[in-house]
Structures are given as structure tokens and as C-alpha cells.
Amino acid sequence: MRIQSTDDRERLWEDLREATGEGHTSQALDAAARHYVRCRGDTAAVPTGTYAELLRAADDADAGLGPEQIAEILDTDELAVSASTTTEISVGDD
């Protein structure tokens, strides 16, 4: 499969390589696609995405969700998310 390269896509792919830490565009696109599928869900492989899980947990939470609970739900192999009770938030750092 070939994807036509445009100036906008080149910038986007460069940003994606930087954000994912992948050295090749194909690897960055794979990581982004896996992350999107896990977050979105509604597929045979991932019926319930993390966004739906987060919204369901927020709806069920009596006292509300804290940063640690939200980070735990959103954390994926492709994009590490963490938080502590001192409100130290990290997105993308292992």
C-alpha cells in the first residue's frame, strides 16, 4: 500500500514519530493505529475501548474518579499514562 506524501502529512508523520518514539514512519503509524483502536473500541478485537470504559467508570463512581484511576484506565502499551496522589501527571513517559 502506498500513501501519497504531502507537506501536511510529512509534518504529521514527523510529529507522530516524535510522539511515539518510533524511528520509522510505518512503526509510528502502527503504534498510533493500535492506540486508536484500543481507545475507540467497537471492533471484534476490542469491543469496549478505553474511552467508553473511562466514561462508564466516571458514571459509576460515587465520589468521582481521581487522576490515578483515570490514568490507570487510559494507560496503554503505546502511550503510557500515569498519575500520583500529589497530582504528578505523566503522559508518554514510562
PyMOL Python script that loads the backbone (N, CA, C, O; Angstrom):
from pymol import cmd

cmd.read_pdbstr("""\
ATOM      1  N   MET A   1       0.856  -1.174   0.000  1.00  0.00           N
ATOM      2  CA  MET A   1       0.000   0.000   0.000  1.00  0.00           C
ATOM      3  C   MET A   1       0.901   1.237   0.000  1.00  0.00           C
ATOM      4  O   MET A   1       1.897   1.299   0.721  1.00  0.00           O
ATOM      5  N   ARG A   2       0.541   2.183  -0.797  1.00  0.00           N
ATOM      6  CA  ARG A   2       1.279   3.439  -0.845  1.00  0.00           C
ATOM      7  C   ARG A   2       0.348   4.569  -0.438  1.00  0.00           C
ATOM      8  O   ARG A   2      -0.812   4.617  -0.845  1.00  0.00           O
ATOM      9  N   ILE A   3       0.875   5.475   0.371  1.00  0.00           N
ATOM     10  CA  ILE A   3       0.132   6.662   0.779  1.00  0.00           C
ATOM     11  C   ILE A   3       0.855   7.860   0.201  1.00  0.00           C
ATOM     12  O   ILE A   3       2.049   8.050   0.432  1.00  0.00           O
ATOM     13  N   GLN A   4       0.131   8.663  -0.547  1.00  0.00           N
ATOM     14  CA  GLN A   4       0.742   9.831  -1.169  1.00  0.00           C
ATOM     15  C   GLN A   4       1.235  10.800  -0.095  1.00  0.00           C
ATOM     16  O   GLN A   4       0.507  11.135   0.839  1.00  0.00           O
ATOM     17  N   SER A   5       2.457  11.235  -0.242  1.00  0.00           N
ATOM     18  CA  SER A   5       3.056  12.157   0.702  1.00  0.00           C
ATOM     19  C   SER A   5       2.726  13.594   0.314  1.00  0.00           C
ATOM     20  O   SER A   5       2.865  13.991  -0.843  1.00  0.00           O
ATOM     21  N   THR A   6       2.285  14.367   1.312  1.00  0.00           N
ATOM     22  CA  THR A   6       2.054  15.797   1.120  1.00  0.00           C
ATOM     23  C   THR A   6       2.839  16.529   2.196  1.00  0.00           C
ATOM     24  O   THR A   6       3.319  15.908   3.144  1.00  0.00           O
ATOM     25  N   ASP A   7       2.971  17.821   2.063  1.00  0.00           N
ATOM     26  CA  ASP A   7       3.686  18.589   3.091  1.00  0.00           C
ATOM     27  C   ASP A   7       3.023  18.421   4.452  1.00  0.00           C
ATOM     28  O   ASP A   7       3.704  18.234   5.460  1.00  0.00           O
ATOM     29  N   ASP A   8       1.689  18.487   4.481  1.00  0.00           N
ATOM     30  CA  ASP A   8       0.963  18.313   5.753  1.00  0.00           C
ATOM     31  C   ASP A   8       1.204  16.935   6.352  1.00  0.00           C
ATOM     32  O   ASP A   8       1.432  16.805   7.555  1.00  0.00           O
ATOM     33  N   ARG A   9       1.152  15.911   5.516  1.00  0.00           N
ATOM     34  CA  ARG A   9       1.374  14.543   6.011  1.00  0.00           C
ATOM     35  C   ARG A   9       2.804  14.364   6.499  1.00  0.00           C
ATOM     36  O   ARG A   9       3.028  13.711   7.519  1.00  0.00           O
ATOM     37  N   GLU A  10       3.763  14.924   5.799  1.00  0.00           N
ATOM     38  CA  GLU A  10       5.168  14.814   6.233  1.00  0.00           C
ATOM     39  C   GLU A  10       5.342  15.410   7.623  1.00  0.00           C
ATOM     40  O   GLU A  10       6.012  14.821   8.471  1.00  0.00           O
ATOM     41  N   ARG A  11       4.739  16.582   7.864  1.00  0.00           N
ATOM     42  CA  ARG A  11       4.819  17.207   9.190  1.00  0.00           C
ATOM     43  C   ARG A  11       4.111  16.345  10.231  1.00  0.00           C
ATOM     44  O   ARG A  11       4.618  16.151  11.336  1.00  0.00           O
ATOM     45  N   LEU A  12       2.945  15.835   9.874  1.00  0.00           N
ATOM     46  CA  LEU A  12       2.188  14.978  10.790  1.00  0.00           C
ATOM     47  C   LEU A  12       2.978  13.714  11.116  1.00  0.00           C
ATOM     48  O   LEU A  12       3.058  13.315  12.278  1.00  0.00           O
ATOM     49  N   TRP A  13       3.555  13.088  10.106  1.00  0.00           N
ATOM     50  CA  TRP A  13       4.317  11.866  10.339  1.00  0.00           C
ATOM     51  C   TRP A  13       5.547  12.139  11.193  1.00  0.00           C
ATOM     52  O   TRP A  13       5.915  11.318  12.033  1.00  0.00           O
ATOM     53  N   GLU A  14       6.180  13.277  10.986  1.00  0.00           N
ATOM     54  CA  GLU A  14       7.331  13.650  11.810  1.00  0.00           C
ATOM     55  C   GLU A  14       6.902  13.827  13.268  1.00  0.00           C
ATOM     56  O   GLU A  14       7.567  13.346  14.186  1.00  0.00           O
ATOM     57  N   ASP A  15       5.775  14.527  13.465  1.00  0.00           N
ATOM     58  CA  ASP A  15       5.245  14.700  14.825  1.00  0.00           C
ATOM     59  C   ASP A  15       4.878  13.353  15.443  1.00  0.00           C
ATOM     60  O   ASP A  15       5.104  13.128  16.632  1.00  0.00           O
ATOM     61  N   LEU A  16       4.314  12.464  14.637  1.00  0.00           N
ATOM     62  CA  LEU A  16       3.916  11.145  15.123  1.00  0.00           C
ATOM     63  C   LEU A  16       5.135  10.311  15.514  1.00  0.00           C
ATOM     64  O   LEU A  16       5.112   9.625  16.536  1.00  0.00           O
ATOM     65  N   ARG A  17       6.190  10.363  14.717  1.00  0.00           N
ATOM     66  CA  ARG A  17       7.428   9.649  15.077  1.00  0.00           C
ATOM     67  C   ARG A  17       7.982  10.185  16.385  1.00  0.00           C
ATOM     68  O   ARG A  17       8.434   9.415  17.233  1.00  0.00           O
ATOM     69  N   GLU A  18       7.948  11.501  16.553  1.00  0.00           N
ATOM     70  CA  GLU A  18       8.433  12.101  17.796  1.00  0.00           C
ATOM     71  C   GLU A  18       7.564  11.700  18.977  1.00  0.00           C
ATOM     72  O   GLU A  18       8.081  11.341  20.036  1.00  0.00           O
ATOM     73  N   ALA A  19       6.254  11.756  18.806  1.00  0.00           N
ATOM     74  CA  ALA A  19       5.327  11.444  19.901  1.00  0.00           C
ATOM     75  C   ALA A  19       5.395   9.978  20.308  1.00  0.00           C
ATOM     76  O   ALA A  19       5.287   9.661  21.493  1.00  0.00           O
ATOM     77  N   THR A  20       5.572   9.081  19.341  1.00  0.00           N
ATOM     78  CA  THR A  20       5.594   7.654  19.657  1.00  0.00           C
ATOM     79  C   THR A  20       6.991   7.165  20.018  1.00  0.00           C
ATOM     80  O   THR A  20       7.141   6.107  20.629  1.00  0.00           O
ATOM     81  N   GLY A  21       8.011   7.928  19.646  1.00  0.00           N
ATOM     82  CA  GLY A  21       9.379   7.493  19.890  1.00  0.00           C
ATOM     83  C   GLY A  21       9.849   6.460  18.886  1.00  0.00           C
ATOM     84  O   GLY A  21      10.913   5.866  19.061  1.00  0.00           O
ATOM     85  N   GLU A  22       9.079   6.237  17.847  1.00  0.00           N
ATOM     86  CA  GLU A  22       9.443   5.267  16.815  1.00  0.00           C
ATOM     87  C   GLU A  22      10.343   5.937  15.782  1.00  0.00           C
ATOM     88  O   GLU A  22      10.178   7.119  15.478  1.00  0.00           O
ATOM     89  N   GLY A  23      11.292   5.179  15.247  1.00  0.00           N
ATOM     90  CA  GLY A  23      12.240   5.733  14.296  1.00  0.00           C
ATOM     91  C   GLY A  23      11.760   5.731  12.858  1.00  0.00           C
ATOM     92  O   GLY A  23      12.290   6.463  12.021  1.00  0.00           O
ATOM     93  N   HIS A  24      10.762   4.914  12.568  1.00  0.00           N
ATOM     94  CA  HIS A  24      10.266   4.798  11.198  1.00  0.00           C
ATOM     95  C   HIS A  24       8.786   5.167  11.158  1.00  0.00           C
ATOM     96  O   HIS A  24       8.031   4.891  12.090  1.00  0.00           O
ATOM     97  N   THR A  25       8.396   5.793  10.061  1.00  0.00           N
ATOM     98  CA  THR A  25       7.003   6.218   9.908  1.00  0.00           C
ATOM     99  C   THR A  25       6.051   5.033  10.019  1.00  0.00           C
ATOM    100  O   THR A  25       5.002   5.142  10.653  1.00  0.00           O
ATOM    101  N   SER A  26       6.405   3.895   9.406  1.00  0.00           N
ATOM    102  CA  SER A  26       5.497   2.733   9.451  1.00  0.00           C
ATOM    103  C   SER A  26       5.287   2.260  10.881  1.00  0.00           C
ATOM    104  O   SER A  26       4.174   1.884  11.249  1.00  0.00           O
ATOM    105  N   GLN A  27       6.339   2.273  11.694  1.00  0.00           N
ATOM    106  CA  GLN A  27       6.205   1.856  13.092  1.00  0.00           C
ATOM    107  C   GLN A  27       5.356   2.857  13.874  1.00  0.00           C
ATOM    108  O   GLN A  27       4.540   2.464  14.708  1.00  0.00           O
ATOM    109  N   ALA A  28       5.546   4.140  13.606  1.00  0.00           N
ATOM    110  CA  ALA A  28       4.753   5.168  14.284  1.00  0.00           C
ATOM    111  C   ALA A  28       3.284   5.062  13.898  1.00  0.00           C
ATOM    112  O   ALA A  28       2.405   5.215  14.746  1.00  0.00           O
ATOM    113  N   LEU A  29       3.016   4.801  12.627  1.00  0.00           N
ATOM    114  CA  LEU A  29       1.628   4.636  12.181  1.00  0.00           C
ATOM    115  C   LEU A  29       1.000   3.405  12.818  1.00  0.00           C
ATOM    116  O   LEU A  29      -0.168   3.441  13.206  1.00  0.00           O
ATOM    117  N   ASP A  30       1.759   2.312  12.933  1.00  0.00           N
ATOM    118  CA  ASP A  30       1.255   1.099  13.590  1.00  0.00           C
ATOM    119  C   ASP A  30       0.902   1.384  15.052  1.00  0.00           C
ATOM    120  O   ASP A  30      -0.168   0.998  15.523  1.00  0.00           O
ATOM    121  N   ALA A  31       1.804   2.061  15.767  1.00  0.00           N
ATOM    122  CA  ALA A  31       1.563   2.373  17.181  1.00  0.00           C
ATOM    123  C   ALA A  31       0.340   3.265  17.333  1.00  0.00           C
ATOM    124  O   ALA A  31      -0.486   3.044  18.219  1.00  0.00           O
ATOM    125  N   ALA A  32       0.223   4.266  16.479  1.00  0.00           N
ATOM    126  CA  ALA A  32      -0.926   5.174  16.548  1.00  0.00           C
ATOM    127  C   ALA A  32      -2.228   4.438  16.230  1.00  0.00           C
ATOM    128  O   ALA A  32      -3.249   4.675  16.877  1.00  0.00           O
ATOM    129  N   ALA A  33      -2.196   3.559  15.250  1.00  0.00           N
ATOM    130  CA  ALA A  33      -3.399   2.804  14.892  1.00  0.00           C
ATOM    131  C   ALA A  33      -3.818   1.869  16.030  1.00  0.00           C
ATOM    132  O   ALA A  33      -5.003   1.784  16.353  1.00  0.00           O
ATOM    133  N   ARG A  34      -2.851   1.164  16.644  1.00  0.00           N
ATOM    134  CA  ARG A  34      -3.181   0.287  17.779  1.00  0.00           C
ATOM    135  C   ARG A  34      -3.781   1.095  18.922  1.00  0.00           C
ATOM    136  O   ARG A  34      -4.768   0.689  19.536  1.00  0.00           O
ATOM    137  N   HIS A  35      -3.172   2.244  19.198  1.00  0.00           N
ATOM    138  CA  HIS A  35      -3.675   3.090  20.279  1.00  0.00           C
ATOM    139  C   HIS A  35      -5.102   3.562  19.978  1.00  0.00           C
ATOM    140  O   HIS A  35      -5.965   3.520  20.855  1.00  0.00           O
ATOM    141  N   TYR A  36      -5.348   3.998  18.774  1.00  0.00           N
ATOM    142  CA  TYR A  36      -6.679   4.464  18.395  1.00  0.00           C
ATOM    143  C   TYR A  36      -7.714   3.348  18.553  1.00  0.00           C
ATOM    144  O   TYR A  36      -8.793   3.572  19.102  1.00  0.00           O
ATOM    145  N   VAL A  37      -7.387   2.158  18.076  1.00  0.00           N
ATOM    146  CA  VAL A  37      -8.335   1.034  18.162  1.00  0.00           C
ATOM    147  C   VAL A  37      -8.632   0.702  19.622  1.00  0.00           C
ATOM    148  O   VAL A  37      -9.782   0.440  19.975  1.00  0.00           O
ATOM    149  N   ARG A  38      -7.606   0.712  20.472  1.00  0.00           N
ATOM    150  CA  ARG A  38      -7.824   0.415  21.897  1.00  0.00           C
ATOM    151  C   ARG A  38      -8.673   1.497  22.556  1.00  0.00           C
ATOM    152  O   ARG A  38      -9.521   1.190  23.394  1.00  0.00           O
ATOM    153  N   CYS A  39      -8.462   2.735  22.197  1.00  0.00           N
ATOM    154  CA  CYS A  39      -9.238   3.828  22.796  1.00  0.00           C
ATOM    155  C   CYS A  39     -10.664   3.850  22.256  1.00  0.00           C
ATOM    156  O   CYS A  39     -11.613   4.032  23.019  1.00  0.00           O
ATOM    157  N   ARG A  40     -10.817   3.671  20.978  1.00  0.00           N
ATOM    158  CA  ARG A  40     -12.130   3.754  20.334  1.00  0.00           C
ATOM    159  C   ARG A  40     -12.976   2.527  20.612  1.00  0.00           C
ATOM    160  O   ARG A  40     -14.158   2.639  20.939  1.00  0.00           O
ATOM    161  N   GLY A  41     -12.368   1.353  20.482  1.00  0.00           N
ATOM    162  CA  GLY A  41     -13.129   0.124  20.674  1.00  0.00           C
ATOM    163  C   GLY A  41     -14.110  -0.109  19.548  1.00  0.00           C
ATOM    164  O   GLY A  41     -13.894   0.351  18.427  1.00  0.00           O
ATOM    165  N   ASP A  42     -15.188  -0.820  19.835  1.00  0.00           N
ATOM    166  CA  ASP A  42     -16.241  -1.132  18.877  1.00  0.00           C
ATOM    167  C   ASP A  42     -15.723  -1.943  17.694  1.00  0.00           C
ATOM    168  O   ASP A  42     -16.178  -1.767  16.563  1.00  0.00           O
ATOM    169  N   THR A  43     -14.769  -2.834  17.962  1.00  0.00           N
ATOM    170  CA  THR A  43     -14.271  -3.758  16.952  1.00  0.00           C
ATOM    171  C   THR A  43     -14.352  -5.166  17.525  1.00  0.00           C
ATOM    172  O   THR A  43     -14.572  -5.348  18.722  1.00  0.00           O
ATOM    173  N   ALA A  44     -14.174  -6.160  16.659  1.00  0.00           N
ATOM    174  CA  ALA A  44     -14.207  -7.546  17.137  1.00  0.00           C
ATOM    175  C   ALA A  44     -13.091  -7.802  18.143  1.00  0.00           C
ATOM    176  O   ALA A  44     -13.297  -8.496  19.139  1.00  0.00           O
ATOM    177  N   ALA A  45     -11.914  -7.247  17.886  1.00  0.00           N
ATOM    178  CA  ALA A  45     -10.773  -7.476  18.780  1.00  0.00           C
ATOM    179  C   ALA A  45     -10.875  -6.677  20.070  1.00  0.00           C
ATOM    180  O   ALA A  45     -10.442  -7.141  21.124  1.00  0.00           O
ATOM    181  N   VAL A  46     -11.447  -5.477  19.994  1.00  0.00           N
ATOM    182  CA  VAL A  46     -11.564  -4.596  21.167  1.00  0.00           C
ATOM    183  C   VAL A  46     -12.994  -4.064  21.217  1.00  0.00           C
ATOM    184  O   VAL A  46     -13.265  -2.964  20.737  1.00  0.00           O
ATOM    185  N   PRO A  47     -13.913  -4.846  21.800  1.00  0.00           N
ATOM    186  CA  PRO A  47     -15.315  -4.423  21.816  1.00  0.00           C
ATOM    187  C   PRO A  47     -15.562  -3.152  22.630  1.00  0.00           C
ATOM    188  O   PRO A  47     -16.385  -2.319  22.247  1.00  0.00           O
ATOM    189  N   THR A  48     -14.853  -3.002  23.751  1.00  0.00           N
ATOM    190  CA  THR A  48     -15.038  -1.825  24.603  1.00  0.00           C
ATOM    191  C   THR A  48     -13.722  -1.075  24.688  1.00  0.00           C
ATOM    192  O   THR A  48     -12.737  -1.590  25.219  1.00  0.00           O
ATOM    193  N   GLY A  49     -13.708   0.133  24.168  1.00  0.00           N
ATOM    194  CA  GLY A  49     -12.497   0.939  24.184  1.00  0.00           C
ATOM    195  C   GLY A  49     -12.277   1.604  25.532  1.00  0.00           C
ATOM    196  O   GLY A  49     -13.158   1.615  26.392  1.00  0.00           O
ATOM    197  N   THR A  50     -11.077   2.162  25.697  1.00  0.00           N
ATOM    198  CA  THR A  50     -10.744   2.794  26.967  1.00  0.00           C
ATOM    199  C   THR A  50     -11.566   4.051  27.216  1.00  0.00           C
ATOM    200  O   THR A  50     -11.832   4.386  28.371  1.00  0.00           O
ATOM    201  N   TYR A  51     -11.972   4.752  26.169  1.00  0.00           N
ATOM    202  CA  TYR A  51     -12.805   5.940  26.380  1.00  0.00           C
ATOM    203  C   TYR A  51     -14.165   5.552  26.950  1.00  0.00           C
ATOM    204  O   TYR A  51     -14.658   6.193  27.878  1.00  0.00           O
ATOM    205  N   ALA A  52     -14.769   4.505  26.396  1.00  0.00           N
ATOM    206  CA  ALA A  52     -16.049   4.031  26.923  1.00  0.00           C
ATOM    207  C   ALA A  52     -15.885   3.524  28.346  1.00  0.00           C
ATOM    208  O   ALA A  52     -16.743   3.760  29.197  1.00  0.00           O
ATOM    209  N   GLU A  53     -14.777   2.824  28.607  1.00  0.00           N
ATOM    210  CA  GLU A  53     -14.505   2.323  29.956  1.00  0.00           C
ATOM    211  C   GLU A  53     -14.358   3.489  30.936  1.00  0.00           C
ATOM    212  O   GLU A  53     -14.876   3.435  32.052  1.00  0.00           O
ATOM    213  N   LEU A  54     -13.655   4.535  30.519  1.00  0.00           N
ATOM    214  CA  LEU A  54     -13.472   5.698  31.376  1.00  0.00           C
ATOM    215  C   LEU A  54     -14.802   6.388  31.661  1.00  0.00           C
ATOM    216  O   LEU A  54     -15.079   6.750  32.805  1.00  0.00           O
ATOM    217  N   LEU A  55     -15.615   6.570  30.645  1.00  0.00           N
ATOM    218  CA  LEU A  55     -16.917   7.215  30.840  1.00  0.00           C
ATOM    219  C   LEU A  55     -17.824   6.371  31.728  1.00  0.00           C
ATOM    220  O   LEU A  55     -18.547   6.911  32.565  1.00  0.00           O
ATOM    221  N   ARG A  56     -17.793   5.049  31.553  1.00  0.00           N
ATOM    222  CA  ARG A  56     -18.604   4.161  32.385  1.00  0.00           C
ATOM    223  C   ARG A  56     -18.132   4.227  33.839  1.00  0.00           C
ATOM    224  O   ARG A  56     -18.949   4.271  34.759  1.00  0.00           O
ATOM    225  N   ALA A  57     -16.814   4.233  34.044  1.00  0.00           N
ATOM    226  CA  ALA A  57     -16.271   4.324  35.402  1.00  0.00           C
ATOM    227  C   ALA A  57     -16.621   5.659  36.035  1.00  0.00           C
ATOM    228  O   ALA A  57     -16.919   5.715  37.228  1.00  0.00           O
ATOM    229  N   ALA A  58     -16.590   6.722  35.269  1.00  0.00           N
ATOM    230  CA  ALA A  58     -16.933   8.050  35.795  1.00  0.00           C
ATOM    231  C   ALA A  58     -18.407   8.093  36.178  1.00  0.00           C
ATOM    232  O   ALA A  58     -18.774   8.705  37.181  1.00  0.00           O
ATOM    233  N   ASP A  59     -19.241   7.450  35.391  1.00  0.00           N
ATOM    234  CA  ASP A  59     -20.673   7.424  35.674  1.00  0.00           C
ATOM    235  C   ASP A  59     -20.966   6.590  36.915  1.00  0.00           C
ATOM    236  O   ASP A  59     -21.889   6.901  37.667  1.00  0.00           O
ATOM    237  N   ASP A  60     -20.183   5.529  37.135  1.00  0.00           N
ATOM    238  CA  ASP A  60     -20.398   4.634  38.271  1.00  0.00           C
ATOM    239  C   ASP A  60     -19.733   5.113  39.564  1.00  0.00           C
ATOM    240  O   ASP A  60     -20.080   4.648  40.649  1.00  0.00           O
ATOM    241  N   ALA A  61     -18.810   6.012  39.454  1.00  0.00           N
ATOM    242  CA  ALA A  61     -18.034   6.436  40.630  1.00  0.00           C
ATOM    243  C   ALA A  61     -18.877   7.349  41.522  1.00  0.00           C
ATOM    244  O   ALA A  61     -19.355   8.393  41.079  1.00  0.00           O
ATOM    245  N   ASP A  62     -19.054   6.945  42.785  1.00  0.00           N
ATOM    246  CA  ASP A  62     -19.838   7.745  43.728  1.00  0.00           C
ATOM    247  C   ASP A  62     -19.139   9.061  44.061  1.00  0.00           C
ATOM    248  O   ASP A  62     -19.772  10.117  44.062  1.00  0.00           O
ATOM    249  N   ALA A  63     -17.863   9.004  44.338  1.00  0.00           N
ATOM    250  CA  ALA A  63     -17.124  10.200  44.742  1.00  0.00           C
ATOM    251  C   ALA A  63     -16.336  10.806  43.585  1.00  0.00           C
ATOM    252  O   ALA A  63     -15.579  11.754  43.794  1.00  0.00           O
ATOM    253  N   GLY A  64     -16.493  10.292  42.393  1.00  0.00           N
ATOM    254  CA  GLY A  64     -15.736  10.785  41.251  1.00  0.00           C
ATOM    255  C   GLY A  64     -14.413  10.050  41.097  1.00  0.00           C
ATOM    256  O   GLY A  64     -13.929   9.407  42.029  1.00  0.00           O
ATOM    257  N   LEU A  65     -13.847  10.154  39.924  1.00  0.00           N
ATOM    258  CA  LEU A  65     -12.572   9.497  39.654  1.00  0.00           C
ATOM    259  C   LEU A  65     -11.428  10.459  39.916  1.00  0.00           C
ATOM    260  O   LEU A  65     -11.513  11.647  39.604  1.00  0.00           O
ATOM    261  N   GLY A  66     -10.372   9.937  40.486  1.00  0.00           N
ATOM    262  CA  GLY A  66      -9.178  10.732  40.699  1.00  0.00           C
ATOM    263  C   GLY A  66      -8.200  10.522  39.565  1.00  0.00           C
ATOM    264  O   GLY A  66      -8.415   9.662  38.711  1.00  0.00           O
ATOM    265  N   PRO A  67      -7.125  11.296  39.544  1.00  0.00           N
ATOM    266  CA  PRO A  67      -6.131  11.173  38.479  1.00  0.00           C
ATOM    267  C   PRO A  67      -5.559   9.759  38.346  1.00  0.00           C
ATOM    268  O   PRO A  67      -5.320   9.294  37.231  1.00  0.00           O
ATOM    269  N   GLU A  68      -5.339   9.077  39.460  1.00  0.00           N
ATOM    270  CA  GLU A  68      -4.762   7.735  39.395  1.00  0.00           C
ATOM    271  C   GLU A  68      -5.705   6.755  38.701  1.00  0.00           C
ATOM    272  O   GLU A  68      -5.260   5.936  37.897  1.00  0.00           O
ATOM    273  N   GLN A  69      -6.991   6.831  39.001  1.00  0.00           N
ATOM    274  CA  GLN A  69      -7.958   5.923  38.374  1.00  0.00           C
ATOM    275  C   GLN A  69      -8.084   6.218  36.872  1.00  0.00           C
ATOM    276  O   GLN A  69      -8.162   5.300  36.056  1.00  0.00           O
ATOM    277  N   ILE A  70      -8.103   7.498  36.524  1.00  0.00           N
ATOM    278  CA  ILE A  70      -8.202   7.873  35.108  1.00  0.00           C
ATOM    279  C   ILE A  70      -6.960   7.405  34.358  1.00  0.00           C
ATOM    280  O   ILE A  70      -7.074   6.836  33.272  1.00  0.00           O
ATOM    281  N   ALA A  71      -5.777   7.636  34.920  1.00  0.00           N
ATOM    282  CA  ALA A  71      -4.530   7.224  34.279  1.00  0.00           C
ATOM    283  C   ALA A  71      -4.487   5.716  34.095  1.00  0.00           C
ATOM    284  O   ALA A  71      -4.043   5.229  33.054  1.00  0.00           O
ATOM    285  N   GLU A  72      -4.943   4.975  35.093  1.00  0.00           N
ATOM    286  CA  GLU A  72      -4.946   3.516  35.002  1.00  0.00           C
ATOM    287  C   GLU A  72      -5.800   3.036  33.837  1.00  0.00           C
ATOM    288  O   GLU A  72      -5.426   2.089  33.146  1.00  0.00           O
ATOM    289  N   ILE A  73      -6.924   3.668  33.616  1.00  0.00           N
ATOM    290  CA  ILE A  73      -7.822   3.282  32.527  1.00  0.00           C
ATOM    291  C   ILE A  73      -7.230   3.663  31.174  1.00  0.00           C
ATOM    292  O   ILE A  73      -7.318   2.886  30.224  1.00  0.00           O
ATOM    293  N   LEU A  74      -6.626   4.850  31.072  1.00  0.00           N
ATOM    294  CA  LEU A  74      -6.123   5.341  29.789  1.00  0.00           C
ATOM    295  C   LEU A  74      -4.754   4.774  29.404  1.00  0.00           C
ATOM    296  O   LEU A  74      -4.368   4.857  28.238  1.00  0.00           O
ATOM    297  N   ASP A  75      -4.026   4.209  30.342  1.00  0.00           N
ATOM    298  CA  ASP A  75      -2.685   3.691  30.086  1.00  0.00           C
ATOM    299  C   ASP A  75      -2.727   2.554  29.074  1.00  0.00           C
ATOM    300  O   ASP A  75      -3.504   1.611  29.229  1.00  0.00           O
ATOM    301  N   THR A  76      -1.897   2.639  28.042  1.00  0.00           N
ATOM    302  CA  THR A  76      -1.779   1.574  27.043  1.00  0.00           C
ATOM    303  C   THR A  76      -0.304   1.304  26.776  1.00  0.00           C
ATOM    304  O   THR A  76       0.559   2.074  27.198  1.00  0.00           O
ATOM    305  N   ASP A  77      -0.017   0.218  26.081  1.00  0.00           N
ATOM    306  CA  ASP A  77       1.362  -0.078  25.706  1.00  0.00           C
ATOM    307  C   ASP A  77       1.929   1.024  24.822  1.00  0.00           C
ATOM    308  O   ASP A  77       3.111   1.353  24.917  1.00  0.00           O
ATOM    309  N   GLU A  78       1.096   1.589  23.969  1.00  0.00           N
ATOM    310  CA  GLU A  78       1.557   2.605  23.022  1.00  0.00           C
ATOM    311  C   GLU A  78       1.736   3.971  23.656  1.00  0.00           C
ATOM    312  O   GLU A  78       2.583   4.747  23.213  1.00  0.00           O
ATOM    313  N   LEU A  79       0.958   4.283  24.684  1.00  0.00           N
ATOM    314  CA  LEU A  79       1.042   5.593  25.327  1.00  0.00           C
ATOM    315  C   LEU A  79       0.878   5.419  26.827  1.00  0.00           C
ATOM    316  O   LEU A  79      -0.229   5.222  27.328  1.00  0.00           O
ATOM    317  N   ALA A  80       1.987   5.492  27.529  1.00  0.00           N
ATOM    318  CA  ALA A  80       1.957   5.324  28.978  1.00  0.00           C
ATOM    319  C   ALA A  80       1.345   6.565  29.629  1.00  0.00           C
ATOM    320  O   ALA A  80       1.728   7.691  29.312  1.00  0.00           O
ATOM    321  N   VAL A  81       0.403   6.355  30.530  1.00  0.00           N
ATOM    322  CA  VAL A  81      -0.239   7.434  31.272  1.00  0.00           C
ATOM    323  C   VAL A  81      -0.154   7.077  32.747  1.00  0.00           C
ATOM    324  O   VAL A  81      -0.508   5.967  33.145  1.00  0.00           O
ATOM    325  N   SER A  82       0.316   8.021  33.557  1.00  0.00           N
ATOM    326  CA  SER A  82       0.395   7.751  34.989  1.00  0.00           C
ATOM    327  C   SER A  82       0.111   9.033  35.761  1.00  0.00           C
ATOM    328  O   SER A  82       0.279  10.136  35.242  1.00  0.00           O
ATOM    329  N   ALA A  83      -0.317   8.872  36.993  1.00  0.00           N
ATOM    330  CA  ALA A  83      -0.581  10.000  37.878  1.00  0.00           C
ATOM    331  C   ALA A  83      -0.408   9.519  39.308  1.00  0.00           C
ATOM    332  O   ALA A  83      -0.549   8.330  39.594  1.00  0.00           O
ATOM    333  N   SER A  84      -0.105  10.436  40.195  1.00  0.00           N
ATOM    334  CA  SER A  84       0.031  10.090  41.605  1.00  0.00           C
ATOM    335  C   SER A  84      -0.874  11.001  42.420  1.00  0.00           C
ATOM    336  O   SER A  84      -1.425  11.972  41.903  1.00  0.00           O
ATOM    337  N   THR A  85      -1.017  10.684  43.670  1.00  0.00           N
ATOM    338  CA  THR A  85      -1.900  11.481  44.526  1.00  0.00           C
ATOM    339  C   THR A  85      -1.390  12.897  44.722  1.00  0.00           C
ATOM    340  O   THR A  85      -2.141  13.766  45.166  1.00  0.00           O
ATOM    341  N   THR A  86      -0.121  13.147  44.398  1.00  0.00           N
ATOM    342  CA  THR A  86       0.413  14.506  44.500  1.00  0.00           C
ATOM    343  C   THR A  86       0.202  15.279  43.201  1.00  0.00           C
ATOM    344  O   THR A  86       0.821  16.319  42.974  1.00  0.00           O
ATOM    345  N   THR A  87      -0.675  14.759  42.360  1.00  0.00           N
ATOM    346  CA  THR A  87      -1.035  15.351  41.078  1.00  0.00           C
ATOM    347  C   THR A  87       0.180  15.540  40.171  1.00  0.00           C
ATOM    348  O   THR A  87       0.309  16.555  39.486  1.00  0.00           O
ATOM    349  N   GLU A  88       1.054  14.558  40.182  1.00  0.00           N
ATOM    350  CA  GLU A  88       2.147  14.497  39.229  1.00  0.00           C
ATOM    351  C   GLU A  88       1.646  13.670  38.070  1.00  0.00           C
ATOM    352  O   GLU A  88       1.392  12.475  38.224  1.00  0.00           O
ATOM    353  N   ILE A  89       1.500  14.288  36.908  1.00  0.00           N
ATOM    354  CA  ILE A  89       0.892  13.630  35.759  1.00  0.00           C
ATOM    355  C   ILE A  89       1.925  13.418  34.678  1.00  0.00           C
ATOM    356  O   ILE A  89       2.717  14.315  34.390  1.00  0.00           O
ATOM    357  N   SER A  90       1.927  12.241  34.075  1.00  0.00           N
ATOM    358  CA  SER A  90       2.876  11.914  33.017  1.00  0.00           C
ATOM    359  C   SER A  90       2.140  11.237  31.884  1.00  0.00           C
ATOM    360  O   SER A  90       1.417  10.263  32.093  1.00  0.00           O
ATOM    361  N   VAL A  91       2.325  11.758  30.679  1.00  0.00           N
ATOM    362  CA  VAL A  91       1.733  11.144  29.503  1.00  0.00           C
ATOM    363  C   VAL A  91       2.868  10.843  28.536  1.00  0.00           C
ATOM    364  O   VAL A  91       3.576  11.748  28.093  1.00  0.00           O
ATOM    365  N   GLY A  92       3.036   9.573  28.215  1.00  0.00           N
ATOM    366  CA  GLY A  92       4.032   9.169  27.250  1.00  0.00           C
ATOM    367  C   GLY A  92       5.392   8.830  27.813  1.00  0.00           C
ATOM    368  O   GLY A  92       6.278   8.435  27.055  1.00  0.00           O
ATOM    369  N   ASP A  93       5.594   8.966  29.096  1.00  0.00           N
ATOM    370  CA  ASP A  93       6.870   8.584  29.712  1.00  0.00           C
ATOM    371  C   ASP A  93       6.672   7.310  30.496  1.00  0.00           C
ATOM    372  O   ASP A  93       5.705   7.171  31.246  1.00  0.00           O
ATOM    373  N   ASP A  94       7.591   6.380  30.322  1.00  0.00           N
ATOM    374  CA  ASP A  94       7.481   5.119  31.082  1.00  0.00           C
ATOM    375  C   ASP A  94       8.019   5.276  32.469  1.00  0.00           C
ATOM    376  O   ASP A  94       8.008   4.322  33.247  1.00  0.00           O
TER     377      ASP A  94
END
""", "prot")
cmd.dss("prot")
cmd.show_as("cartoon", "prot")
cmd.util.cbc("prot")
cmd.orient("prot")
